[in-house]
Amino acid sequence: MAAKDPCKKHACEIQKCLQANNYLESKCEAVFQEMRRCCAKYPKGVSLSCSGFKGVEKEREKRAIFHLGR
């Protein structure tokens, strides 16, 4: 049996929040912060959810920088 993903609960909460708020990321910042905290607790590879989340976070940062440069 595979080990339980320690941050999966937070990933699910992000999806729920985004759906409830018409996918406006700004409305879910607190939930994103909880996911960041969870991912920071564990070494790379422990949480499959974090591996996908870190890619999403990098993309969010790129978009934010792009919008600031306009």
mmCIF file of the N, C-alpha and C atoms, coordinates in Angstrom:
data_MODEL
# 
_entry.id   MODEL 
# 
loop_
_atom_site.group_PDB 
_atom_site.id 
_atom_site.type_symbol 
_atom_site.label_atom_id 
_atom_site.label_alt_id 
_atom_site.label_comp_id 
_atom_site.label_asym_id 
_atom_site.label_entity_id 
_atom_site.label_seq_id 
_atom_site.pdbx_PDB_ins_code 
_atom_site.Cartn_x 
_atom_site.Cartn_y 
_atom_site.Cartn_z 
_atom_site.occupancy 
_atom_site.B_iso_or_equiv 
_atom_site.pdbx_formal_charge 
_atom_site.auth_seq_id 
_atom_site.auth_comp_id 
_atom_site.auth_asym_id 
_atom_site.auth_atom_id 
_atom_site.pdbx_PDB_model_num 
ATOM 1   N N  . MET A 1 1  ? 0.840   -1.192 0.000   1.00 0.00 ? 1  MET A N  1 
ATOM 2   C CA . MET A 1 1  ? 0.000   0.000  0.000   1.00 0.00 ? 1  MET A CA 1 
ATOM 3   C C  . MET A 1 1  ? 0.881   1.249  0.000   1.00 0.00 ? 1  MET A C  1 
ATOM 4   N N  . ALA A 1 2  ? 0.571   2.201  -0.858  1.00 0.00 ? 2  ALA A N  1 
ATOM 5   C CA . ALA A 1 2  ? 1.347   3.433  -0.958  1.00 0.00 ? 2  ALA A CA 1 
ATOM 6   C C  . ALA A 1 2  ? 1.087   4.324  0.260   1.00 0.00 ? 2  ALA A C  1 
ATOM 7   N N  . ALA A 1 3  ? 2.093   5.110  0.591   1.00 0.00 ? 3  ALA A N  1 
ATOM 8   C CA . ALA A 1 3  ? 1.953   6.041  1.712   1.00 0.00 ? 3  ALA A CA 1 
ATOM 9   C C  . ALA A 1 3  ? 0.943   7.133  1.351   1.00 0.00 ? 3  ALA A C  1 
ATOM 10  N N  . LYS A 1 4  ? 0.233   7.609  2.350   1.00 0.00 ? 4  LYS A N  1 
ATOM 11  C CA . LYS A 1 4  ? -0.753  8.667  2.142   1.00 0.00 ? 4  LYS A CA 1 
ATOM 12  C C  . LYS A 1 4  ? -0.043  9.980  1.824   1.00 0.00 ? 4  LYS A C  1 
ATOM 13  N N  . ASP A 1 5  ? -0.550  10.698 0.840   1.00 0.00 ? 5  ASP A N  1 
ATOM 14  C CA . ASP A 1 5  ? 0.002   12.001 0.459   1.00 0.00 ? 5  ASP A CA 1 
ATOM 15  C C  . ASP A 1 5  ? -0.370  13.019 1.539   1.00 0.00 ? 5  ASP A C  1 
ATOM 16  N N  . PRO A 1 6  ? 0.616   13.569 2.253   1.00 0.00 ? 6  PRO A N  1 
ATOM 17  C CA . PRO A 1 6  ? 0.308   14.447 3.381   1.00 0.00 ? 6  PRO A CA 1 
ATOM 18  C C  . PRO A 1 6  ? -0.319  15.786 2.989   1.00 0.00 ? 6  PRO A C  1 
ATOM 19  N N  . CYS A 1 7  ? -0.209  16.183 1.739   1.00 0.00 ? 7  CYS A N  1 
ATOM 20  C CA . CYS A 1 7  ? -0.737  17.494 1.331   1.00 0.00 ? 7  CYS A CA 1 
ATOM 21  C C  . CYS A 1 7  ? -1.934  17.384 0.389   1.00 0.00 ? 7  CYS A C  1 
ATOM 22  N N  . LYS A 1 8  ? -2.397  16.175 0.145   1.00 0.00 ? 8  LYS A N  1 
ATOM 23  C CA . LYS A 1 8  ? -3.523  15.986 -0.777  1.00 0.00 ? 8  LYS A CA 1 
ATOM 24  C C  . LYS A 1 8  ? -4.763  16.741 -0.303  1.00 0.00 ? 8  LYS A C  1 
ATOM 25  N N  . LYS A 1 9  ? -4.994  16.737 1.002   1.00 0.00 ? 9  LYS A N  1 
ATOM 26  C CA . LYS A 1 9  ? -6.160  17.440 1.564   1.00 0.00 ? 9  LYS A CA 1 
ATOM 27  C C  . LYS A 1 9  ? -6.145  18.912 1.142   1.00 0.00 ? 9  LYS A C  1 
ATOM 28  N N  . HIS A 1 10 ? -4.970  19.544 1.179   1.00 0.00 ? 10 HIS A N  1 
ATOM 29  C CA . HIS A 1 10 ? -4.863  20.951 0.812   1.00 0.00 ? 10 HIS A CA 1 
ATOM 30  C C  . HIS A 1 10 ? -5.089  21.151 -0.688  1.00 0.00 ? 10 HIS A C  1 
ATOM 31  N N  . ALA A 1 11 ? -4.604  20.213 -1.482  1.00 0.00 ? 11 ALA A N  1 
ATOM 32  C CA . ALA A 1 11 ? -4.819  20.296 -2.930  1.00 0.00 ? 11 ALA A CA 1 
ATOM 33  C C  . ALA A 1 11 ? -6.321  20.222 -3.241  1.00 0.00 ? 11 ALA A C  1 
ATOM 34  N N  . CYS A 1 12 ? -7.021  19.364 -2.542  1.00 0.00 ? 12 CYS A N  1 
ATOM 35  C CA . CYS A 1 12 ? -8.473  19.251 -2.734  1.00 0.00 ? 12 CYS A CA 1 
ATOM 36  C C  . CYS A 1 12 ? -9.183  20.528 -2.298  1.00 0.00 ? 12 CYS A C  1 
ATOM 37  N N  . GLU A 1 13 ? -8.711  21.126 -1.221  1.00 0.00 ? 13 GLU A N  1 
ATOM 38  C CA . GLU A 1 13 ? -9.306  22.384 -0.738  1.00 0.00 ? 13 GLU A CA 1 
ATOM 39  C C  . GLU A 1 13 ? -9.103  23.506 -1.758  1.00 0.00 ? 13 GLU A C  1 
ATOM 40  N N  . ILE A 1 14 ? -7.971  23.516 -2.432  1.00 0.00 ? 14 ILE A N  1 
ATOM 41  C CA . ILE A 1 14 ? -7.726  24.509 -3.482  1.00 0.00 ? 14 ILE A CA 1 
ATOM 42  C C  . ILE A 1 14 ? -8.753  24.336 -4.595  1.00 0.00 ? 14 ILE A C  1 
ATOM 43  N N  . GLN A 1 15 ? -8.954  23.105 -5.027  1.00 0.00 ? 15 GLN A N  1 
ATOM 44  C CA . GLN A 1 15 ? -9.921  22.854 -6.103  1.00 0.00 ? 15 GLN A CA 1 
ATOM 45  C C  . GLN A 1 15 ? -11.322 23.290 -5.696  1.00 0.00 ? 15 GLN A C  1 
ATOM 46  N N  . LYS A 1 16 ? -11.718 22.965 -4.474  1.00 0.00 ? 16 LYS A N  1 
ATOM 47  C CA . LYS A 1 16 ? -13.049 23.360 -3.987  1.00 0.00 ? 16 LYS A CA 1 
ATOM 48  C C  . LYS A 1 16 ? -13.189 24.879 -3.972  1.00 0.00 ? 16 LYS A C  1 
ATOM 49  N N  . CYS A 1 17 ? -12.164 25.550 -3.460  1.00 0.00 ? 17 CYS A N  1 
ATOM 50  C CA . CYS A 1 17 ? -12.202 27.006 -3.362  1.00 0.00 ? 17 CYS A CA 1 
ATOM 51  C C  . CYS A 1 17 ? -12.286 27.647 -4.749  1.00 0.00 ? 17 CYS A C  1 
ATOM 52  N N  . LEU A 1 18 ? -11.465 27.175 -5.665  1.00 0.00 ? 18 LEU A N  1 
ATOM 53  C CA . LEU A 1 18 ? -11.487 27.739 -7.015  1.00 0.00 ? 18 LEU A CA 1 
ATOM 54  C C  . LEU A 1 18 ? -12.842 27.539 -7.681  1.00 0.00 ? 18 LEU A C  1 
ATOM 55  N N  . GLN A 1 19 ? -13.407 26.356 -7.534  1.00 0.00 ? 19 GLN A N  1 
ATOM 56  C CA . GLN A 1 19 ? -14.725 26.100 -8.119  1.00 0.00 ? 19 GLN A CA 1 
ATOM 57  C C  . GLN A 1 19 ? -15.786 27.003 -7.506  1.00 0.00 ? 19 GLN A C  1 
ATOM 58  N N  . ALA A 1 20 ? -15.737 27.172 -6.199  1.00 0.00 ? 20 ALA A N  1 
ATOM 59  C CA . ALA A 1 20 ? -16.731 27.988 -5.495  1.00 0.00 ? 20 ALA A CA 1 
ATOM 60  C C  . ALA A 1 20 ? -16.592 29.475 -5.817  1.00 0.00 ? 20 ALA A C  1 
ATOM 61  N N  . ASN A 1 21 ? -15.402 29.881 -6.257  1.00 0.00 ? 21 ASN A N  1 
ATOM 62  C CA . ASN A 1 21 ? -15.144 31.302 -6.506  1.00 0.00 ? 21 ASN A CA 1 
ATOM 63  C C  . ASN A 1 21 ? -14.872 31.608 -7.972  1.00 0.00 ? 21 ASN A C  1 
ATOM 64  N N  . ASN A 1 22 ? -15.488 30.817 -8.848  1.00 0.00 ? 22 ASN A N  1 
ATOM 65  C CA . ASN A 1 22 ? -15.399 31.064 -10.285 1.00 0.00 ? 22 ASN A CA 1 
ATOM 66  C C  . ASN A 1 22 ? -13.950 31.151 -10.779 1.00 0.00 ? 22 ASN A C  1 
ATOM 67  N N  . TYR A 1 23 ? -13.087 30.345 -10.170 1.00 0.00 ? 23 TYR A N  1 
ATOM 68  C CA . TYR A 1 23 ? -11.676 30.223 -10.539 1.00 0.00 ? 23 TYR A CA 1 
ATOM 69  C C  . TYR A 1 23 ? -10.888 31.532 -10.402 1.00 0.00 ? 23 TYR A C  1 
ATOM 70  N N  . LEU A 1 24 ? -11.314 32.378 -9.476  1.00 0.00 ? 24 LEU A N  1 
ATOM 71  C CA . LEU A 1 24 ? -10.561 33.597 -9.169  1.00 0.00 ? 24 LEU A CA 1 
ATOM 72  C C  . LEU A 1 24 ? -9.536  33.253 -8.084  1.00 0.00 ? 24 LEU A C  1 
ATOM 73  N N  . GLU A 1 25 ? -8.290  33.132 -8.489  1.00 0.00 ? 25 GLU A N  1 
ATOM 74  C CA . GLU A 1 25 ? -7.234  32.715 -7.564  1.00 0.00 ? 25 GLU A CA 1 
ATOM 75  C C  . GLU A 1 25 ? -7.101  33.653 -6.373  1.00 0.00 ? 25 GLU A C  1 
ATOM 76  N N  . SER A 1 26 ? -7.346  34.930 -6.577  1.00 0.00 ? 26 SER A N  1 
ATOM 77  C CA . SER A 1 26 ? -7.207  35.897 -5.492  1.00 0.00 ? 26 SER A CA 1 
ATOM 78  C C  . SER A 1 26 ? -8.161  35.600 -4.335  1.00 0.00 ? 26 SER A C  1 
ATOM 79  N N  . LYS A 1 27 ? -9.288  34.970 -4.613  1.00 0.00 ? 27 LYS A N  1 
ATOM 80  C CA . LYS A 1 27 ? -10.261 34.635 -3.568  1.00 0.00 ? 27 LYS A CA 1 
ATOM 81  C C  . LYS A 1 27 ? -9.803  33.444 -2.730  1.00 0.00 ? 27 LYS A C  1 
ATOM 82  N N  . CYS A 1 28 ? -8.778  32.725 -3.204  1.00 0.00 ? 28 CYS A N  1 
ATOM 83  C CA . CYS A 1 28 ? -8.340  31.501 -2.536  1.00 0.00 ? 28 CYS A CA 1 
ATOM 84  C C  . CYS A 1 28 ? -6.923  31.610 -1.986  1.00 0.00 ? 28 CYS A C  1 
ATOM 85  N N  . GLU A 1 29 ? -6.443  32.804 -1.798  1.00 0.00 ? 29 GLU A N  1 
ATOM 86  C CA . GLU A 1 29 ? -5.056  32.987 -1.373  1.00 0.00 ? 29 GLU A CA 1 
ATOM 87  C C  . GLU A 1 29 ? -4.756  32.281 -0.052  1.00 0.00 ? 29 GLU A C  1 
ATOM 88  N N  . ALA A 1 30 ? -5.685  32.305 0.882   1.00 0.00 ? 30 ALA A N  1 
ATOM 89  C CA . ALA A 1 30 ? -5.455  31.633 2.174   1.00 0.00 ? 30 ALA A CA 1 
ATOM 90  C C  . ALA A 1 30 ? -5.278  30.124 1.985   1.00 0.00 ? 30 ALA A C  1 
ATOM 91  N N  . VAL A 1 31 ? -6.032  29.545 1.062   1.00 0.00 ? 31 VAL A N  1 
ATOM 92  C CA . VAL A 1 31 ? -5.939  28.108 0.804   1.00 0.00 ? 31 VAL A CA 1 
ATOM 93  C C  . VAL A 1 31 ? -4.609  27.787 0.115   1.00 0.00 ? 31 VAL A C  1 
ATOM 94  N N  . PHE A 1 32 ? -4.184  28.653 -0.809  1.00 0.00 ? 32 PHE A N  1 
ATOM 95  C CA . PHE A 1 32 ? -2.876  28.481 -1.441  1.00 0.00 ? 32 PHE A CA 1 
ATOM 96  C C  . PHE A 1 32 ? -1.763  28.563 -0.401  1.00 0.00 ? 32 PHE A C  1 
ATOM 97  N N  . GLN A 1 33 ? -1.901  29.468 0.539   1.00 0.00 ? 33 GLN A N  1 
ATOM 98  C CA . GLN A 1 33 ? -0.882  29.620 1.586   1.00 0.00 ? 33 GLN A CA 1 
ATOM 99  C C  . GLN A 1 33 ? -0.781  28.359 2.444   1.00 0.00 ? 33 GLN A C  1 
ATOM 100 N N  . GLU A 1 34 ? -1.911  27.760 2.757   1.00 0.00 ? 34 GLU A N  1 
ATOM 101 C CA . GLU A 1 34 ? -1.897  26.513 3.530   1.00 0.00 ? 34 GLU A CA 1 
ATOM 102 C C  . GLU A 1 34 ? -1.179  25.414 2.752   1.00 0.00 ? 34 GLU A C  1 
ATOM 103 N N  . MET A 1 35 ? -1.394  25.365 1.451   1.00 0.00 ? 35 MET A N  1 
ATOM 104 C CA . MET A 1 35 ? -0.712  24.363 0.618   1.00 0.00 ? 35 MET A CA 1 
ATOM 105 C C  . MET A 1 35 ? 0.795   24.622 0.613   1.00 0.00 ? 35 MET A C  1 
ATOM 106 N N  . ARG A 1 36 ? 1.188   25.890 0.489   1.00 0.00 ? 36 ARG A N  1 
ATOM 107 C CA . ARG A 1 36 ? 2.613   26.230 0.522   1.00 0.00 ? 36 ARG A CA 1 
ATOM 108 C C  . ARG A 1 36 ? 3.246   25.777 1.836   1.00 0.00 ? 36 ARG A C  1 
ATOM 109 N N  . ARG A 1 37 ? 2.543   26.019 2.948   1.00 0.00 ? 37 ARG A N  1 
ATOM 110 C CA . ARG A 1 37 ? 3.062   25.604 4.259   1.00 0.00 ? 37 ARG A CA 1 
ATOM 111 C C  . ARG A 1 37 ? 3.221   24.089 4.335   1.00 0.00 ? 37 ARG A C  1 
ATOM 112 N N  . CYS A 1 38 ? 2.234   23.381 3.842   1.00 0.00 ? 38 CYS A N  1 
ATOM 113 C CA . CYS A 1 38 ? 2.292   21.920 3.872   1.00 0.00 ? 38 CYS A CA 1 
ATOM 114 C C  . CYS A 1 38 ? 3.471   21.426 3.026   1.00 0.00 ? 38 CYS A C  1 
ATOM 115 N N  . CYS A 1 39 ? 3.614   21.947 1.835   1.00 0.00 ? 39 CYS A N  1 
ATOM 116 C CA . CYS A 1 39 ? 4.695   21.509 0.942   1.00 0.00 ? 39 CYS A CA 1 
ATOM 117 C C  . CYS A 1 39 ? 6.066   21.832 1.523   1.00 0.00 ? 39 CYS A C  1 
ATOM 118 N N  . ALA A 1 40 ? 6.158   22.928 2.249   1.00 0.00 ? 40 ALA A N  1 
ATOM 119 C CA . ALA A 1 40 ? 7.442   23.316 2.846   1.00 0.00 ? 40 ALA A CA 1 
ATOM 120 C C  . ALA A 1 40 ? 7.862   22.356 3.960   1.00 0.00 ? 40 ALA A C  1 
ATOM 121 N N  . LYS A 1 41 ? 6.914   21.652 4.547   1.00 0.00 ? 41 LYS A N  1 
ATOM 122 C CA . LYS A 1 41 ? 7.210   20.736 5.649   1.00 0.00 ? 41 LYS A CA 1 
ATOM 123 C C  . LYS A 1 41 ? 7.897   19.452 5.185   1.00 0.00 ? 41 LYS A C  1 
ATOM 124 N N  . TYR A 1 42 ? 7.686   19.075 3.927   1.00 0.00 ? 42 TYR A N  1 
ATOM 125 C CA . TYR A 1 42 ? 8.121   17.757 3.479   1.00 0.00 ? 42 TYR A CA 1 
ATOM 126 C C  . TYR A 1 42 ? 9.187   17.848 2.393   1.00 0.00 ? 42 TYR A C  1 
ATOM 127 N N  . PRO A 1 43 ? 10.131  16.919 2.396   1.00 0.00 ? 43 PRO A N  1 
ATOM 128 C CA . PRO A 1 43 ? 11.159  16.896 1.343   1.00 0.00 ? 43 PRO A CA 1 
ATOM 129 C C  . PRO A 1 43 ? 10.520  16.593 -0.014  1.00 0.00 ? 43 PRO A C  1 
ATOM 130 N N  . LYS A 1 44 ? 11.217  17.009 -1.040  1.00 0.00 ? 44 LYS A N  1 
ATOM 131 C CA . LYS A 1 44 ? 10.765  16.766 -2.408  1.00 0.00 ? 44 LYS A CA 1 
ATOM 132 C C  . LYS A 1 44 ? 10.478  15.274 -2.598  1.00 0.00 ? 44 LYS A C  1 
ATOM 133 N N  . GLY A 1 45 ? 9.366   14.971 -3.234  1.00 0.00 ? 45 GLY A N  1 
ATOM 134 C CA . GLY A 1 45 ? 9.014   13.592 -3.524  1.00 0.00 ? 45 GLY A CA 1 
ATOM 135 C C  . GLY A 1 45 ? 8.082   12.937 -2.522  1.00 0.00 ? 45 GLY A C  1 
ATOM 136 N N  . VAL A 1 46 ? 7.906   13.543 -1.362  1.00 0.00 ? 46 VAL A N  1 
ATOM 137 C CA . VAL A 1 46 ? 7.028   12.947 -0.343  1.00 0.00 ? 46 VAL A CA 1 
ATOM 138 C C  . VAL A 1 46 ? 5.560   13.150 -0.729  1.00 0.00 ? 46 VAL A C  1 
ATOM 139 N N  . SER A 1 47 ? 5.233   14.315 -1.246  1.00 0.00 ? 47 SER A N  1 
ATOM 140 C CA . SER A 1 47 ? 3.860   14.623 -1.612  1.00 0.00 ? 47 SER A CA 1 
ATOM 141 C C  . SER A 1 47 ? 3.750   14.797 -3.126  1.00 0.00 ? 47 SER A C  1 
ATOM 142 N N  . LEU A 1 48 ? 3.025   13.917 -3.766  1.00 0.00 ? 48 LEU A N  1 
ATOM 143 C CA . LEU A 1 48 ? 2.789   14.039 -5.197  1.00 0.00 ? 48 LEU A CA 1 
ATOM 144 C C  . LEU A 1 48 ? 2.029   15.331 -5.490  1.00 0.00 ? 48 LEU A C  1 
ATOM 145 N N  . SER A 1 49 ? 1.132   15.723 -4.612  1.00 0.00 ? 49 SER A N  1 
ATOM 146 C CA . SER A 1 49 ? 0.377   16.961 -4.782  1.00 0.00 ? 49 SER A CA 1 
ATOM 147 C C  . SER A 1 49 ? 1.292   18.172 -4.850  1.00 0.00 ? 49 SER A C  1 
ATOM 148 N N  . CYS A 1 50 ? 2.345   18.168 -4.064  1.00 0.00 ? 50 CYS A N  1 
ATOM 149 C CA . CYS A 1 50 ? 3.276   19.296 -4.057  1.00 0.00 ? 50 CYS A CA 1 
ATOM 150 C C  . CYS A 1 50 ? 4.062   19.393 -5.353  1.00 0.00 ? 50 CYS A C  1 
ATOM 151 N N  . SER A 1 51 ? 4.376   18.272 -5.966  1.00 0.00 ? 51 SER A N  1 
ATOM 152 C CA . SER A 1 51 ? 5.142   18.329 -7.205  1.00 0.00 ? 51 SER A CA 1 
ATOM 153 C C  . SER A 1 51 ? 4.342   19.053 -8.283  1.00 0.00 ? 51 SER A C  1 
ATOM 154 N N  . GLY A 1 52 ? 3.056   18.806 -8.356  1.00 0.00 ? 52 GLY A N  1 
ATOM 155 C CA . GLY A 1 52 ? 2.213   19.521 -9.307  1.00 0.00 ? 52 GLY A CA 1 
ATOM 156 C C  . GLY A 1 52 ? 1.972   20.957 -8.886  1.00 0.00 ? 52 GLY A C  1 
ATOM 157 N N  . PHE A 1 53 ? 1.852   21.185 -7.617  1.00 0.00 ? 53 PHE A N  1 
ATOM 158 C CA . PHE A 1 53 ? 1.573   22.526 -7.102  1.00 0.00 ? 53 PHE A CA 1 
ATOM 159 C C  . PHE A 1 53 ? 2.740   23.473 -7.365  1.00 0.00 ? 53 PHE A C  1 
ATOM 160 N N  . LYS A 1 54 ? 3.953   22.986 -7.221  1.00 0.00 ? 54 LYS A N  1 
ATOM 161 C CA . LYS A 1 54 ? 5.107   23.849 -7.434  1.00 0.00 ? 54 LYS A CA 1 
ATOM 162 C C  . LYS A 1 54 ? 5.180   24.330 -8.873  1.00 0.00 ? 54 LYS A C  1 
ATOM 163 N N  . GLY A 1 55 ? 4.766   23.515 -9.824  1.00 0.00 ? 55 GLY A N  1 
ATOM 164 C CA . GLY A 1 55 ? 4.704   23.942 -11.215 1.00 0.00 ? 55 GLY A CA 1 
ATOM 165 C C  . GLY A 1 55 ? 3.655   25.017 -11.416 1.00 0.00 ? 55 GLY A C  1 
ATOM 166 N N  . VAL A 1 56 ? 2.523   24.851 -10.759 1.00 0.00 ? 56 VAL A N  1 
ATOM 167 C CA . VAL A 1 56 ? 1.445   25.836 -10.839 1.00 0.00 ? 56 VAL A CA 1 
ATOM 168 C C  . VAL A 1 56 ? 1.895   27.149 -10.207 1.00 0.00 ? 56 VAL A C  1 
ATOM 169 N N  . GLU A 1 57 ? 2.577   27.065 -9.086  1.00 0.00 ? 57 GLU A N  1 
ATOM 170 C CA . GLU A 1 57 ? 3.060   28.271 -8.402  1.00 0.00 ? 57 GLU A CA 1 
ATOM 171 C C  . GLU A 1 57 ? 4.033   29.047 -9.288  1.00 0.00 ? 57 GLU A C  1 
ATOM 172 N N  . LYS A 1 58 ? 4.933   28.358 -9.972  1.00 0.00 ? 58 LYS A N  1 
ATOM 173 C CA . LYS A 1 58 ? 5.881   29.039 -10.857 1.00 0.00 ? 58 LYS A CA 1 
ATOM 174 C C  . LYS A 1 58 ? 5.144   29.760 -11.981 1.00 0.00 ? 58 LYS A C  1 
ATOM 175 N N  . GLU A 1 59 ? 4.105   29.121 -12.523 1.00 0.00 ? 59 GLU A N  1 
ATOM 176 C CA . GLU A 1 59 ? 3.318   29.739 -13.588 1.00 0.00 ? 59 GLU A CA 1 
ATOM 177 C C  . GLU A 1 59 ? 2.580   30.971 -13.065 1.00 0.00 ? 59 GLU A C  1 
ATOM 178 N N  . ARG A 1 60 ? 2.041   30.908 -11.853 1.00 0.00 ? 60 ARG A N  1 
ATOM 179 C CA . ARG A 1 60 ? 1.360   32.063 -11.244 1.00 0.00 ? 60 ARG A CA 1 
ATOM 180 C C  . ARG A 1 60 ? 2.330   33.225 -11.092 1.00 0.00 ? 60 ARG A C  1 
ATOM 181 N N  . GLU A 1 61 ? 3.552   32.933 -10.654 1.00 0.00 ? 61 GLU A N  1 
ATOM 182 C CA . GLU A 1 61 ? 4.560   33.979 -10.489 1.00 0.00 ? 61 GLU A CA 1 
ATOM 183 C C  . GLU A 1 61 ? 4.896   34.633 -11.824 1.00 0.00 ? 61 GLU A C  1 
ATOM 184 N N  . LYS A 1 62 ? 5.029   33.847 -12.865 1.00 0.00 ? 62 LYS A N  1 
ATOM 185 C CA . LYS A 1 62 ? 5.327   34.391 -14.196 1.00 0.00 ? 62 LYS A CA 1 
ATOM 186 C C  . LYS A 1 62 ? 4.217   35.332 -14.650 1.00 0.00 ? 62 LYS A C  1 
ATOM 187 N N  . ARG A 1 63 ? 2.952   34.903 -14.446 1.00 0.00 ? 63 ARG A N  1 
ATOM 188 C CA . ARG A 1 63 ? 1.826   35.753 -14.853 1.00 0.00 ? 63 ARG A CA 1 
ATOM 189 C C  . ARG A 1 63 ? 1.812   37.044 -14.051 1.00 0.00 ? 63 ARG A C  1 
ATOM 190 N N  . ALA A 1 64 ? 2.087   36.973 -12.769 1.00 0.00 ? 64 ALA A N  1 
ATOM 191 C CA . ALA A 1 64 ? 2.096   38.162 -11.918 1.00 0.00 ? 64 ALA A CA 1 
ATOM 192 C C  . ALA A 1 64 ? 3.169   39.138 -12.382 1.00 0.00 ? 64 ALA A C  1 
ATOM 193 N N  . ILE A 1 65 ? 4.346   38.626 -12.682 1.00 0.00 ? 65 ILE A N  1 
ATOM 194 C CA . ILE A 1 65 ? 5.441   39.483 -13.153 1.00 0.00 ? 65 ILE A CA 1 
ATOM 195 C C  . ILE A 1 65 ? 5.070   40.101 -14.502 1.00 0.00 ? 65 ILE A C  1 
ATOM 196 N N  . PHE A 1 66 ? 4.467   39.322 -15.375 1.00 0.00 ? 66 PHE A N  1 
ATOM 197 C CA . PHE A 1 66 ? 4.048   39.817 -16.689 1.00 0.00 ? 66 PHE A CA 1 
ATOM 198 C C  . PHE A 1 66 ? 3.065   40.958 -16.530 1.00 0.00 ? 66 PHE A C  1 
ATOM 199 N N  . HIS A 1 67 ? 2.071   40.787 -15.642 1.00 0.00 ? 67 HIS A N  1 
ATOM 200 C CA . HIS A 1 67 ? 1.058   41.816 -15.453 1.00 0.00 ? 67 HIS A CA 1 
ATOM 201 C C  . HIS A 1 67 ? 1.642   43.078 -14.806 1.00 0.00 ? 67 HIS A C  1 
ATOM 202 N N  . LEU A 1 68 ? 2.645   42.935 -13.959 1.00 0.00 ? 68 LEU A N  1 
ATOM 203 C CA . LEU A 1 68 ? 3.289   44.095 -13.352 1.00 0.00 ? 68 LEU A CA 1 
ATOM 204 C C  . LEU A 1 68 ? 4.076   44.885 -14.388 1.00 0.00 ? 68 LEU A C  1 
ATOM 205 N N  . GLY A 1 69 ? 4.615   44.193 -15.379 1.00 0.00 ? 69 GLY A N  1 
ATOM 206 C CA . GLY A 1 69 ? 5.419   44.843 -16.414 1.00 0.00 ? 69 GLY A CA 1 
ATOM 207 C C  . GLY A 1 69 ? 4.617   45.581 -17.461 1.00 0.00 ? 69 GLY A C  1 
ATOM 208 N N  . ARG A 1 70 ? 3.318   45.430 -17.421 1.00 0.00 ? 70 ARG A N  1 
ATOM 209 C CA . ARG A 1 70 ? 2.464   46.093 -18.432 1.00 0.00 ? 70 ARG A CA 1 
ATOM 210 C C  . ARG A 1 70 ? 2.335   47.547 -18.174 1.00 0.00 ? 70 ARG A C  1 
# 
